[in-house]
Amino acid sequence: MSPRRLALFLLLFLAAVRSPAAQTDAVAPWLDARIDDLTALYRHLHEHPELSFRETATAARMAAELRAAGLTVTEQVGGTGVVGVLDNGAGPVGLLRADMDALPIAEATGLPYASKIRAESADGRAIGVMHACGHDVHMACLVGAAAWLAAHRDAWRGTLVFVCQPAEERAGGMKAMLADGLLTRFPRPAWALALHTADDLPVGTIGVRSGPAMANVDSCDITMFGRGGHGARPHLTIDPIVQAAQLVMELQTIVAREIDPVQAAVITVGSIHGGSKHNIVGDRCHLQLTVRSYDAAVRDHMLAAIERKAKAVAASCRAPAPTVEFSEHTPLLANDRALTDGVRAAAIAEFGAEHVVEIAPAMVAEDFGRLTAQGVPLCMFRLGTIASERLARLRAAGALPPLHSAEYHPDAESAIRAGIRAYVAIVGELAKRE
C-alpha cells in the first residue's frame, strides 16, 4: 500500500471510530456563537404559543428554521406537521421529534416574555394559552441539533428525519402524521428519539429509563340523564346530579377493589357539570374522566367497569341509560432497551455518570409511543431544566411548579445548551454502534 493510500485509510479509520465525546468537542464553541439566536427563538415561541391543531405560525417558523439549517423541508404533514430531512450519505436513518402545541393555561410566571395570547376554547370560552410543558424548549433543541449536525457532517453518517409534531397534548398529532405517510413518504427510521423537559431535574442532568415509561391513557365522557323539575318537589324528578355523585364514588372502587394492587391504574374524574340554578333539578349531568394504565388487560377491564358502573347507577335510580364515550387514546410509551442503552452511554460520556439518573415510570401520556406499534424502536429521555440553585430554593419552599402549571418556566438558555449537546452526543453514539 502506498504512503498516500495508507494515510487516507488511517484518516477514514479514525473518523469511523471517533468517540461521541470527541465528536461533541466542537459543540461548545458552536453553541457560544449560536445560543443567543436559539434563546431568541425559544422566547419567540414562548411568547406566541398556539393550541393543538392550530400551530400554523409555529409550524411556519420551524419550517423556516430547518430550511435555513440546510434541510429538505415538507410542510402540512398530518395538518400542521413539519418534516425536515438531512441526508448525509450511506448509513442508518434516525428520527428526532419535537412537539409544537401549547396548553390552555393563562401564564403566571411574570417573565418579560410571558405569553399574553388568548384563544377561544372548543365551547366558545376565552382562555389563556401557554407553553407550560416545555415544547418551546423541545423545538429550540431540535433546531439547534439540526443546525449543528448539518454543519458537522464529518461527525456522523446516514440520514436524519426531524419531525415537528402538532397536537401532542390532544394525543392526535402523531396519529395524524402517521396517517399522512410519515413513515412512507420520508426515509423510514431505524430508531427514533425525543427529549422531554423535566420540572424536577437540574440543568445538565439527563433522565433515562428502559421499558415502560409512560402510560396508556384514555379520555372518557359520561352523561347521566334524569327527569328535570322543581327542587321543592324532588320526588317527581330523577336527579342526574345525585346519580353523578353516586357514580364518582363507585368509580373509586374499580381500582381499589377490582385491579390487582401491583398493577398501575388511575381513574380520575376531572370535570363534572350539571344543573343551572339553586332550585332546579336538571335533566342531565356530564362527567369527564381520565383513565390510565400500563397493562392492556387492565385497561380493558377499567373501560368495561366504568361503563358497567354508570349503567348500574342509572338503573338503580330508574333513570334512562347513560352515554359512555371513550376517546383520545394514547398507547403506552415503552423505551427500547438496546436504544436506551445507547442513549445512556452517550449521556454518560457527555455529561458524566453523576449527571445521568434513572427515572421512575410515570402515569402521564405521550403519543410519541405510537411509533412502537409501527415497528420503530424509540427512546424518550428527560432533560433537566431548572438551575440547581433555583431548584433547591423552590424545593425548600415547597413551591416547585410542575409541568402544566401556570408558573412553570425553565432556565431556558442552559437547558437548550444541554439538550443540543445530548442530541449530538446520542446521534454520534448511535452512528458508531451502527
N, C-alpha and C positions, 0 to 999 in steps of 0.2 A: 504494500500500500504506500502510495506516495505521501510525502510530508503534508502536502496540501489536503489530500483526501483524509489523512489521519486527523488533521486539525479540524476539518469540517465534521468528521464523525464525533470527535470529542465534544465539540460545541453542541451538536444535536443531542448527544447523550446527557450532557449536563443540563440542557434545557428540559429534557424529559424527566429527570429525577429531581428537579428543583423542588425544594420543600415548600409547603404553604407559607411558612414564616418568611422564607427568602422572597417568595412571590409578593408578599404584602409589605416588604420593606419600603416600597415606593408609595404606599398609601398615605402615610403621614404627611409628607411634603405636599402631595397632591391635594389632600384634604385641607391643609393650611391655606392653599391657594383658592380652593373652591367652597369652603364651608360657609362663607358669607352669602354666596348665591344660594346654596342649598337651604340655609336657615331662612333666607328671604322667601324661598319657595314654600317652605313649611308655614311661615307666618301668613303668606297669602292664602294658602289652602285652609289654614285655621280660621282666618277672618272671613272666608267665603264658603262655608260648608253647604252641602246640598244633601237632601234626603234620598233614601233608596229609590232607584229607578228614575231619579231626576238629576243625575250627576252630569248634566250636559256641559257646563262651563268647566267643571273639574276634569272631565274626560278630554275636552279640547286642550286644556293646559298640559295634561300629562302626555297627550299625543305630540304636542309641540316640543316638550322637553325630550322625549325619546327620539324624535326626529333629529333634534339638534345634537344629540349624542351620536348620531350616525346609524340608527336602527331603521329597518324597514317596518313601517307602522301601518296597521289596519284599524280603522275606527268602526264604531257601531256594531261590535260583535256581541250578540245577545242583548241588544238595546244600546246601552251607553258604554259597553266594554271596549277596551283598547288592548291591542296585542302588538308588541314590538319584537322583531326577530333580529338577532345578531349572529351572523354566520361567520365562523372562524375556522373553516376547513373541516377535514375529516375528524370525527370524534363523536362522543356521546351528546345527546340532546338533553338539556336540563330546562326546567321551568321555574321561574321566580314570580311570586304573586304578591300584589298589594291590593287591598280593598279601598274603595273610594268614598263610600257613603258615610254620612254623619247621622246623628241621633236627634229626635225631637225633644231636646233639652235646652232650656234657657241658661246660657252660660253665666256663672257667678264667680269667675276666677279673679276678676279685677285686672287682668292683663291689658296692656296698652293695645294689643292686637286682638282682644276678645271679640268673639262673634256677636254681632248685633242683628244677625239675619233672623227674619220672621218668615214663617211659611204657613200654609193652610193645611190642616190635617185632612184625612180622608172624610171625616164627618163635618168639615167646614169650620173647625175651630182654628183660631190664630195660635201658633205655637212657636217657641224659640227653636233654633237649630244650632247644634254644637258638635264639634269633633271631640267627644268625651271618651272615645275608645282608642285613640291614638292612630286612627287611619291616616291622619296627616303626616305623622312620623313615618308610617309604613311607606307612603308614597315618596317622601323625600329620600328615604333609604334606597328605594328601588331605583329612582332616578340617579342617585349618586353611584350606586353599584353598576348600573348600565353604562354610565359615562366613563367610569374607571376601567371597566372591562373592555369597552370599545377602544379605549386609548392605550391599553396594555395587552394586546393580543398575543404577545410572546409569552404571557403567563398562563395561558390555557389553550385548549383546542376543543373544537366541536361547535355546537350551536346552542344558543341560549334564547329562550322564549320568555319575554317579560309581559306579564299579564296584569292589567289594571282592571279589577273586577268591580262591577256595581253590586249594590243591594246585598252585602253580606249580612247586614243587620236584619234584613227581612228573609234571609235564608233562601233567596231565589236567584241571586246573581250568577253563581257558578253553574247552577242548573240551566239557566238561560244561555250562558256562553257555551256549555257542552252541547246543548241542543242546536246551537248555531255553528257547530263544527270546530270548536276549539282544538280538538284532538285529530281532526281530519283535514281541515283547511291549512293548518300550520304544522311544522315538524312535531311528530309525536314524542313527548319526553320520556326518557328512561327514569327520571326522578323529578320530584317537584319540591320546592322549598318555599316557606313563608316564615316571616318573623311576626311576633305579636308583642306589643308593648306590655310590660308588667308594671303594675302600680306598687308592688311591694318588694322590688329588687333594685339595688343601687345601680347607677350608671356604671357600665363596664363589667357587669355580671350577666352571664348567659344562663338561662334555664333550659334544661333538656329532659326528655322522658321518652323511653321506648314503649311501644304498645299503646293501649287505650289512653287517651289524654283528655278528650272532650266527649260529651255525652250525645246519645240520641235525644232529640228534642222534638216535641210536637206541641202545637197550639190547639186549644180546644174551646169551642164556643157552645154554650148550653143556654137554651131559652126554656124556662119553666112557664107554663101557661096556667091561667086561672079564670075566674069569673069576677069581673070588677063590680064595685058597688060602694055604698057609703060605709065609712069607718065606724059609724054608730050601729050598724046592723051587720056585723061580720058573719053572722050565721047564714046570711043569704049570699055570701060570696065564697069563692075559693081563692085563697090568698097566695099568689105566686111568691111573695117575699118570704112568707113562712116556709114554703117549700124550699126556696133557695137557702134559707138558714139551716134547715134540716140537712140539705144536701152538702153544704160546706162541712158540717160535722161528720157526715157519713163518708165523705171523700177521705178524711184523715185516717179512717180505719183500713183503707186499701193498703197503704204502705206499712202501717203499724201491725196489721193482722193477716194480710194475705201474701206479702212478699217476704222471702227468706231474708232475715236480718243481715246476712253477709253480702247481699246484693245492694248496689247503689240504686236508689229510686227516690224521686221527688214528685209530689203533686202540689202545686201552689195555686191558690185562687188569687189572681192578681187584680181582678176587677169584678164588681157586682153593681148593677144598676137596675132600679125598679121604682115604680111609683112616680107621682108628680106633686102630691100635696099631703098635708098632715092627715086629713080626714077622708082620703080617697083610697080605696083598695083597687089597685091597678089590675090589669089582665095579663101582665107578663113581667118577668124579671130575667135579666141577661147576665150570665157569668162568663168570665174569661179565665182559662187555666193554662198553665204551662206544665208539661209532663216530661220528665227527664229520667233517663236510664242508661245503662251500659250494655245490657244483655237484651237480645232481640225477643226472647221468650218473656222476659219481664215486661218489656214494652207492650207486647201483645196482650198480656194479662191485664196491665193497667188500663189500656184503652177499652178493653171489653168490660172491665169492672166499673169504669166511670159511666159508661152507657147503662149498665145494669142498675147501678145505684140511682141514677137520675130517673129511670123509668119506674123503679120501685117506690121512690119518694112520691112521684106524681100519682101512682096508683093508690098509695096509702091515703092520699088527700082527695081522692075522687076527681082528680084533675085530668085534663087532656094529656096525651103523651108529649113529652118534651122533644125538642130538636137537639141533637148532639152532633156537632160537626168538628172534624179534626182537619188541621191544615198546617202549612209551613213546616213540614217535616224536614229536619236536618239529621243526617245519619251520623253515627259515631265517627269521631276522628281518631284513628289509630296510627301512630308513627311507626313506620317501617323500621325494624330492628337494625338491619345492616346499614341503611341510610343514616339512621340516628347515630350509630357508632361513628360514622364518618363525620357527622356534624359535631359530635362531642370531641373527637380527636382534633378537628380543625380549631374549635373554640379554645381547647386547652393550649394548643400550640400558639394561638394568637393572644389570648388573654391571661394564660396561666391557670393551673388546675384549681387554685384557690378562688378563682372568679367564674368557675363553671359549676353549677349546682343542679342537683336532681330535683325536679319539681313534682308535686303530687298531681294526680288526676283531678280534673275539675268538672262540675256539672254544667258548665256553660256550653254554648253551641258554636259551631264554626263550619260553614258549608264548604270550606276547602277540602274537607274529608270526602266529598263526593268523588274525588279523583281516584280513591282507592277502589271503588266499585268499577271503575273503568280500567283497572289493571295498572295504574300508575303509582309506584311507591312514593310516599310523601313523608315530609317531616316539617312540623311547625315547632319553632323554638321560641323561647321568651327572651325579650330584650329589656334589661333594666333601664328605667327612665328617670329615676329620682336621684339627685345628688346625695351622696352618703350623709352629709351633714343635715340636709333638709329632711331626709328620710328618718334619721334618728330623732330630730326635733319633733316631727309630726307624730311619730310613734309614742314618744314620751308624753305628748299632749293628748294622746288618744284621738287624734284628728286626721288620720291618714285617709285622704279621699280615694275611694275605689274607682275603677273604670266605670263608666256610665254615670258618674257623679258630675253635677254642675260645677264642682270645684276642682276636678282632676286636671292637672296640667303637668306635662313632662318638663324636665330640664333639656330642652329640645336640642340645642347645639351639640352638647356632649353625647346625648343619646343617638343622634343621627350619625355622628362620627363612629360610635361603637357599632351601630347597625351596618354601616357600609363596610367597616373592617371585617365584621363577621361574615357578610355575604361573600366578600372577596376571598377570605381565607377558606370558606367552605367550598366555593367553586374550585379553587386550586386543589384542595384535598380530594374532591370527588374526581376531578380530571386526572389526578395522579393515580387514583385507585383504578379508574377505567383503563 
